[in-house]
Amino acid sequence: MASRRRPPSMKRFLLVAALALLASVLPLSPAAGQTPAARSLLNVPFRGVAAPASTFDLVQSVTDFKPGAKSHVMTTGTPHYLSVLAGELTVDIDGKSEAVAAGKGVSAPAGAKLTLSNTGAANARLFAVTLLAVGAVADVHQLSAPGITTFATGRRTMPNAPAVVDIVLIGAEYDPGYQTPNHVMNEFHLMIHLAGRVGYVYLDGGSETYAAGSQGIMYEARPGYMRNEGQVASTTVWAWVANPGKPLTSAVAAAPAPGAPNTGNSAAQGGAAIPVGVAAAGLVLVFLGGSAFAAKRAKDAWRNG
């Protein structure tokens, strides 16, 4: 008996279904022969900043601006440290406007009139950092104008701060399978995870995993490494509040004796505090593993979404 042949449309359907099933079980990874890499999204230092007190809160937010979105006018009670992660924002400080592109930053002094707007045709993303009195708030973390959405806010209390600090805003993207070299975080910091899944693995045996929208720290003086634990690229931004002239991180080779406790993580929302647990160029080499340093804009599909 002659066999019945499937119509071409059915063959195409079965081929597409088979490819979709294969894609669902295979991890997304760099092209064959390529080593998973990391890219710098942001590296903006603000040097010689006067700390507001010996104990204060580091507060940071990631906020999205649709095309045409404009914030209300804010009066800055304390200095604001602003950087752009994607697109471009117009920052108006006391009537003087400046276009700030992705990978760049600007500060607004205390007492300034501040307005943020997206005058371009693509989405823009802001990373804002302030040093506030414990429990205090600033308008830049609570923007509510049309077309403006806060992605996440993180908060951490810094005790026994020096009178003068350096604030360094950092952002990085890791390929699937990427792992940083072993290092130790020397200085106070706070991270917000934007996409993918990032693991902190400590050489004493502890580990944590953070998803998009969560805040975290890689605990100071606890050696380990960071890695992408998912199947898509992971992105993270964070701020350092550091002793001027002291290294932010140090490379380590050997594992310490086991015994340090594993700790949890927390969502980066609404200012919930978490417990306290190299020079800028050296920092980039530690977190990017020696890969080429290049500012990277967000992908066109997101920017024009």
Secondary structure, DSSP 8 states (H G I E B T S, - for coil): -------HHHHHHHHHHHHHHHHHHS-----TT----EEEEEEEEEEEEE-SSSSEEEEEEEEEE-TT-B---EE-SS-EEEEEEESEEEEEETTEEEEEETT-EEEE-TT-EEEEE--SSS-EEEEEEEEESTT---GGGS--STTEEEEEEEEEEE-S--SEEEEEEEEEEE-TT-B---EEE-SEEEEEEEESEEEEEETTS-EEEEETTEEE---TT--EEEEE-SSS-EEEEEEEEE-TTS-SEEE--S---S-------EE--TT-B-----THHHHHHHHHTT---------HHHHT-
